[in-house]
Amino acid sequence: MVKVISLSNDAYDRLKRRKAENKSFSDVIVELTEKKEKRPLSELFGILKDDPETIKIFKSVVKDRKNIKLRDVKF
C-alpha cells in the first residue's frame, strides 16, 4: 500500500542528502526510524585511538593539565 505524505523543503532536502542512489526514500525512512539495539559502551573503547585529530586534541588537553596551577583552599 502506498501513502502520500507532505514534507517541508528543509525536511525533503535532509532526507535526500541521506539517500543513496540505490535506496528509496522509504528505505531511508525505515533506517532512520528503526529502534537501535543498546550496545555496551565498552564496544567504543579505542575506536578513535589512531585518529590524528583525536590524538592532537588529547595531547593538547594533557599539556594544558600539566600547566594548570591549583590554589590552596582552607576549609
LOMAR-528522 format. One record per residue: x, y, z of N, C-alpha, C, CB in turn. Coordinates in steps of 0.1 Angstrom, whole numbers, padded with zeros to 4 digits, always signed. Atoms other than C-alpha are relative to their C-alpha. Glycine has a CB too. Example, Ala and Ser with C-alpha at 12.3 -4.5 7.8 and 13.67 -1.06 7.14 Angstrom:
2
+0009-0012+0000+0123-0045+0078+0009+0012+0000-0010+0000+0012 -0009-0011+0000+0137-0011+0071-0008+0011+0008+0004+0005-0014 
//
This chain:
75
+0008-0012+0000+0000+0000+0000+0009+0012+0000-0010+0000+0012 -0007-0012+0001+0013+0034-0009-0008+0011+0007+0003+0004-0015 +0006-0012-0007+0007+0066+0012+0007+0012-0005+0000-0001+0015 -0006-0013+0005+0013+0102+0001+0001+0008+0013-0009+0007-0010 -0003-0009-0012+0029+0125+0027+0006+0013-0006+0010-0007+0010 -0006-0013+0004+0039+0161+0025+0012+0003+0010-0010+0012+0001 -0011-0004-0008+0073+0174+0037+0004+0014-0003+0012-0010-0003 -0005-0013+0003+0087+0208+0041+0013-0001-0009+0004+0008+0013 -0012+0001+0008+0115+0217+0017+0013-0004+0008+0002+0014-0007 -0011+0003-0008+0140+0215+0045+0000-0015+0004+0000+0008+0014 +0001+0015-0004+0128+0180+0056+0004-0008-0013-0014-0003+0005 -0002+0008+0013+0129+0168+0019+0015+0001-0003-0008+0006-0011 -0014-0001+0003+0165+0182+0015+0008-0009+0009+0004+0015+0001 -0007+0008-0009+0177+0165+0046-0001-0015-0003-0005+0002+0015 +0003+0014+0004+0161+0132+0036+0008-0004-0013-0015-0003-0002 -0006+0002+0013+0175+0135+0001+0016-0002+0002-0002+0011-0010 -0014+0001-0003+0211+0140+0015+0004-0013+0006+0004+0011+0009 -0002+0013-0006+0208+0107+0034-0002-0011-0010-0008-0002+0012 +0004+0011+0009+0195+0088+0004+0011-0003-0010-0012+0004-0008 -0010+0004+0010+0220+0068-0016-0007-0003-0013+0007-0013+0005 +0006+0002+0013+0214+0062-0053-0008-0013-0001+0011+0000-0011 +0006+0013+0001+0204+0026-0048-0011-0002+0010+0010-0011+0001 +0010+0001-0010+0179+0033-0020-0012+0009-0003+0006+0004+0014 +0012-0008+0002+0144+0046-0020-0002+0009+0012-0013-0009-0002 +0003-0008-0012+0131+0073+0003-0006-0009+0011-0010+0012-0004 +0006+0009-0010+0111+0046+0021+0011-0008+0007-0010-0010-0007 -0011+0007-0007+0143+0026+0028+0007+0009+0010+0010-0004-0011 -0007-0009-0009+0159+0057+0043-0008+0003+0012+0003+0013-0008 +0009-0003-0012+0129+0065+0065+0000-0012+0009-0014+0003-0005 +0000+0012-0008+0128+0029+0077+0013-0001+0008-0002-0013-0008 -0013+0001-0007+0165+0030+0086+0001+0011+0011+0012+0003-0010 +0000-0011-0010+0161+0063+0104-0009-0002+0012-0003+0013-0006 +0010+0002-0010+0132+0051+0124+0001-0013+0007-0014+0001-0005 -0002+0013-0006+0145+0016+0133+0005+0003+0015+0010-0008-0008 -0005-0001-0014+0150+0011+0170+0013-0006+0001-0010-0007+0010 -0014+0005-0001+0187+0007+0176+0001-0008+0013+0010+0012+0000 -0002+0008-0012+0197-0020+0200+0011+0006+0008+0004-0015-0004 -0010-0006-0009+0216-0009+0230+0012-0009+0000-0006+0001+0015 -0012+0007+0000+0252-0019+0229+0009+0004+0012+0008+0001-0013 -0009-0004-0011+0278-0019+0257+0009+0011-0004+0007-0012+0006 -0009-0011+0002+0299+0013+0260+0014-0006-0003+0000+0009+0011 -0014+0005+0002+0330-0009+0260+0003-0003-0014+0001-0013+0008 -0002+0002+0014+0325-0016+0223+0006+0012-0007-0013-0004-0007 -0005-0012+0005+0335+0020+0217+0015+0003+0004-0008+0012+0003 -0014-0003-0005+0368+0019+0236+0010-0002-0011+0003-0010+0012 -0011+0001+0010+0397+0027+0214-0003+0003-0014+0007-0013+0001 +0003-0001+0014+0379+0034+0182+0006+0013-0006-0015+0001-0002 -0006-0013+0005+0395+0069+0179+0015+0000+0003-0007+0012+0006 -0014+0000-0005+0430+0059+0191+0010+0004-0012+0004-0013+0006 -0009-0003+0011+0445+0062+0156-0004+0012-0008+0001-0012-0009 +0005-0012+0007+0426+0093+0145+0009+0012+0003-0015+0003+0004 -0010-0011-0002+0451+0122+0140-0006+0012+0008+0005+0005-0013 +0006-0012-0006+0426+0149+0151-0002-0003+0015-0013+0003-0007 +0002+0004-0014+0418+0130+0183+0013+0000+0008-0007-0014+0001 -0014+0000-0006+0455+0125+0191+0004+0014+0003+0010-0007-0009 -0004-0014-0002+0461+0162+0186-0008+0007+0012-0003+0008-0013 +0009-0006-0011+0432+0172+0209+0005-0006+0014-0015-0003-0002 -0004+0007-0013+0443+0146+0236+0014+0006+0005+0002-0015-0002 -0013-0005-0004+0479+0159+0235-0001+0015+0006+0010+0000-0012 +0003-0014-0004+0466+0195+0239-0006+0000+0014-0009+0007-0010 +0006+0001-0013+0445+0185+0269+0010-0004+0010-0012-0010+0000 -0010+0004-0010+0474+0167+0286+0009+0011+0003+0008-0012-0006 -0008-0011-0001+0496+0197+0280-0006+0011+0009+0004+0006-0013 +0007-0010-0008+0470+0221+0295-0001-0005+0014-0014+0003-0006 +0001+0005-0014+0465+0199+0325+0013+0001+0008-0005-0015+0000 -0013-0001-0007+0502+0199+0333+0003+0014+0003+0011-0005-0009 -0003-0014-0002+0503+0237+0331-0009+0007+0010+0000+0007-0013 +0009-0007-0009+0474+0244+0355+0006+0001+0014-0013-0007+0000 -0005-0002-0013+0482+0257+0389-0012+0000+0010+0008+0013+0002 +0010+0002-0010+0460+0246+0418+0002+0010+0011-0002-0014+0005 -0001-0009-0011+0453+0271+0445-0003-0007+0013-0009+0013-0002 +0003+0006-0013+0453+0262+0482-0013+0006+0005+0012+0004+0010 +0012-0003-0006+0420+0262+0498-0001-0005+0014-0012-0005-0009 +0001+0004-0014+0414+0262+0535-0014-0001+0004+0008+0009+0010 +0014+0002-0005+0382+0248+0550-0001+0002+0015-0005-0014-0004 
//
